[in-house]
Amino acid sequence: MRGLQRRHKSRGQAMVEFSLLAGLLFLMVMGIFDFGRAISVYINIAEAAHEGARQLVLRSNYASTPPDSVIINATLAKIGGGGMVLTEDPCLAWLTPCTFPSIPPVTAPNTGYIWISPNRTTGNPQVTVRVTYRFAPMTAMISDLTGPSLILQAGSSMRAEY
C-alpha cells in the first residue's frame, strides 16, 4: 500500500517540476525560432547586396545615378518578397548624397534601405552596395531581452568592369 502512495506522490512532483520548467523551455524554443529568423534575414540581405553590387559593376550600368532602378530591382529580385520591405536609401536623393547608409526608423520594423556608393564613373572604381535592415523579433519576451528591434547590415564591394 505504501509503494502505491509513493508512486502517486512522485507523479505530482513531476508535474510541478515540469510546470516550473515549461515556461523556460518555451522561451528557449521561441528564442531559437527568432534567432533562426534573424539568420535567415541576414543571409537574404547579404545575397541581395551581392547581387546589387554585381549588377552595378556591369558595363551596361555605366554612369548610373540615383534613383538607380536597375540596381534596386536586381537587389529586390534576389530577396523575392518574403515579407521583407527594402527601398532605396532616401539620403541618395539629396543634393550631396550621404557617405554612409541611413538606418530605417524605429517606427518601421522589418524594413530596410539599399545604399549604393559611389555611382559608376569612368575607369574601374570599387563600388559598394550595402543593405541596412531593421529586424523586429516576433516574440514579445525576446523583444524585452533584445530591445524592440535589431539593426542588421550586409554589404558587398566589387571593382567595376572596364
C-alpha positions as a Python dict, from the first residue, in 0.01 Angstrom:
ca = {
    (1, 'M'): (0, 0, 0),
    (2, 'R'): (286, 239, 84),
    (3, 'G'): (451, 174, -253),
    (4, 'L'): (132, 284, -429),
    (5, 'Q'): (119, 607, -227),
    (6, 'R'): (484, 690, -303),
    (7, 'R'): (432, 646, -676),
    (8, 'H'): (126, 871, -664),
    (9, 'K'): (322, 1145, -482),
    (10, 'S'): (611, 1128, -728),
    (11, 'R'): (374, 1183, -1020),
    (12, 'G'): (257, 1505, -861),
    (13, 'Q'): (615, 1611, -802),
    (14, 'A'): (699, 1554, -1169),
    (15, 'M'): (404, 1769, -1277),
    (16, 'V'): (517, 2054, -1051),
    (17, 'E'): (874, 2031, -1180),
    (18, 'F'): (753, 2032, -1539),
    (19, 'S'): (528, 2332, -1479),
    (20, 'L'): (822, 2523, -1331),
    (21, 'L'): (1046, 2446, -1629),
    (22, 'A'): (785, 2465, -1907),
    (23, 'G'): (797, 2845, -1925),
    (24, 'L'): (1175, 2847, -1957),
    (25, 'L'): (1162, 2570, -2217),
    (26, 'F'): (901, 2761, -2418),
    (27, 'L'): (1110, 3080, -2401),
    (28, 'M'): (1414, 2891, -2528),
    (29, 'V'): (1218, 2742, -2819),
    (30, 'M'): (1082, 3084, -2919),
    (31, 'G'): (1431, 3234, -2885),
    (32, 'I'): (1567, 2969, -3121),
    (33, 'F'): (1283, 3049, -3363),
    (34, 'D'): (1359, 3424, -3360),
    (35, 'F'): (1734, 3363, -3385),
    (36, 'G'): (1672, 3143, -3691),
    (37, 'R'): (1461, 3418, -3848),
    (38, 'A'): (1737, 3672, -3787),
    (39, 'I'): (1995, 3446, -3951),
    (40, 'S'): (1764, 3390, -4248),
    (41, 'V'): (1707, 3765, -4291),
    (42, 'Y'): (2082, 3832, -4269),
    (43, 'I'): (2158, 3570, -4535),
    (44, 'N'): (1889, 3720, -4760),
    (45, 'I'): (2017, 4076, -4730),
    (46, 'A'): (2379, 3964, -4778),
    (47, 'E'): (2286, 3783, -5101),
    (48, 'A'): (2079, 4081, -5213),
    (49, 'A'): (2370, 4320, -5154),
    (50, 'H'): (2599, 4090, -5351),
    (51, 'E'): (2355, 4076, -5643),
    (52, 'G'): (2315, 4455, -5639),
    (53, 'A'): (2693, 4503, -5647),
    (54, 'R'): (2724, 4251, -5930),
    (55, 'Q'): (2472, 4448, -6135),
    (56, 'L'): (2641, 4778, -6052),
    (57, 'V'): (2981, 4670, -6186),
    (58, 'L'): (2846, 4563, -6523),
    (59, 'R'): (2947, 4781, -6818),
    (60, 'S'): (2580, 4826, -6914),
    (61, 'N'): (2521, 5017, -6589),
    (62, 'Y'): (2788, 5279, -6659),
    (63, 'A'): (2707, 5630, -6532),
    (64, 'S'): (2416, 5513, -6321),
    (65, 'T'): (2266, 5775, -6093),
    (66, 'P'): (2012, 5757, -5811),
    (67, 'P'): (1739, 5657, -5816),
    (68, 'D'): (1901, 5361, -5988),
    (69, 'S'): (1609, 5132, -6061),
    (70, 'V'): (1826, 4864, -6227),
    (71, 'I'): (2036, 4813, -5915),
    (72, 'I'): (1741, 4842, -5677),
    (73, 'N'): (1533, 4596, -5881),
    (74, 'A'): (1822, 4346, -5901),
    (75, 'T'): (1863, 4365, -5525),
    (76, 'L'): (1490, 4325, -5463),
    (77, 'A'): (1463, 4036, -5709),
    (78, 'K'): (1723, 3841, -5512),
    (79, 'I'): (1514, 3869, -5197),
    (80, 'G'): (1193, 3770, -5375),
    (81, 'G'): (948, 3916, -5126),
    (82, 'G'): (918, 3704, -4814),
    (83, 'G'): (769, 3989, -4614),
    (84, 'M'): (1087, 4196, -4638),
    (85, 'V'): (1045, 4557, -4747),
    (86, 'L'): (1352, 4723, -4899),
    (87, 'T'): (1368, 5065, -5062),
    (88, 'E'): (1645, 5288, -5189),
    (89, 'D'): (1815, 5482, -4912),
    (90, 'P'): (1645, 5826, -4908),
    (91, 'C'): (1977, 6004, -4849),
    (92, 'L'): (2091, 5908, -5202),
    (93, 'A'): (1842, 6155, -5349),
    (94, 'W'): (1988, 6451, -5157),
    (95, 'L'): (2188, 6715, -5344),
    (96, 'T'): (2501, 6595, -5166),
    (97, 'P'): (2444, 6220, -5122),
    (98, 'C'): (2536, 6068, -4789),
    (99, 'T'): (2865, 5885, -4749),
    (100, 'F'): (2723, 5611, -4528),
    (101, 'P'): (2388, 5426, -4515),
    (102, 'S'): (2091, 5552, -4318),
    (103, 'I'): (1919, 5341, -4054),
    (104, 'P'): (1547, 5268, -4101),
    (105, 'P'): (1326, 5443, -3843),
    (106, 'V'): (1217, 5263, -3525),
    (107, 'T'): (855, 5315, -3631),
    (108, 'A'): (909, 5091, -3935),
    (109, 'P'): (1020, 4745, -3817),
    (110, 'N'): (1112, 4477, -4072),
    (111, 'T'): (1208, 4733, -4335),
    (112, 'G'): (1539, 4826, -4485),
    (113, 'Y'): (1736, 5055, -4713),
    (114, 'I'): (1960, 4981, -5010),
    (115, 'W'): (2261, 5213, -5025),
    (116, 'I'): (2489, 5245, -5328),
    (117, 'S'): (2831, 5415, -5324),
    (118, 'P'): (2983, 5554, -5532),
    (119, 'N'): (2788, 5583, -5854),
    (120, 'R'): (2958, 5430, -6157),
    (121, 'T'): (3213, 5656, -6321),
    (122, 'T'): (3482, 5602, -6582),
    (123, 'G'): (3754, 5351, -6514),
    (124, 'N'): (3719, 5066, -6272),
    (125, 'P'): (3648, 5208, -5927),
    (126, 'Q'): (3537, 4996, -5637),
    (127, 'V'): (3162, 5016, -5580),
    (128, 'T'): (2967, 4911, -5272),
    (129, 'V'): (2607, 4810, -5219),
    (130, 'R'): (2501, 4795, -4855),
    (131, 'V'): (2165, 4681, -4717),
    (132, 'T'): (2059, 4805, -4372),
    (133, 'Y'): (1759, 4624, -4224),
    (134, 'R'): (1564, 4681, -3901),
    (135, 'F'): (1471, 4335, -3773),
    (136, 'A'): (1196, 4301, -3511),
    (137, 'P'): (1166, 3972, -3318),
    (138, 'M'): (821, 3814, -3323),
    (139, 'T'): (823, 3700, -2960),
    (140, 'A'): (744, 3971, -2706),
    (141, 'M'): (966, 3818, -2438),
    (142, 'I'): (1260, 3810, -2679),
    (143, 'S'): (1189, 4174, -2768),
    (144, 'D'): (1207, 4258, -2399),
    (145, 'L'): (1553, 4099, -2381),
    (146, 'T'): (1698, 4238, -2706),
    (147, 'G'): (1505, 4562, -2747),
    (148, 'P'): (1224, 4633, -2992),
    (149, 'S'): (1446, 4580, -3297),
    (150, 'L'): (1795, 4491, -3414),
    (151, 'I'): (1989, 4652, -3698),
    (152, 'L'): (2127, 4400, -3948),
    (153, 'Q'): (2375, 4524, -4211),
    (154, 'A'): (2531, 4343, -4502),
    (155, 'G'): (2732, 4479, -4790),
    (156, 'S'): (2927, 4379, -5094),
    (157, 'S'): (3210, 4564, -5269),
    (158, 'M'): (3335, 4490, -5619),
    (159, 'R'): (3561, 4651, -5874),
    (160, 'A'): (3380, 4779, -6182),
    (161, 'E'): (3442, 4638, -6528),
    (162, 'Y'): (3637, 4847, -6780),
}
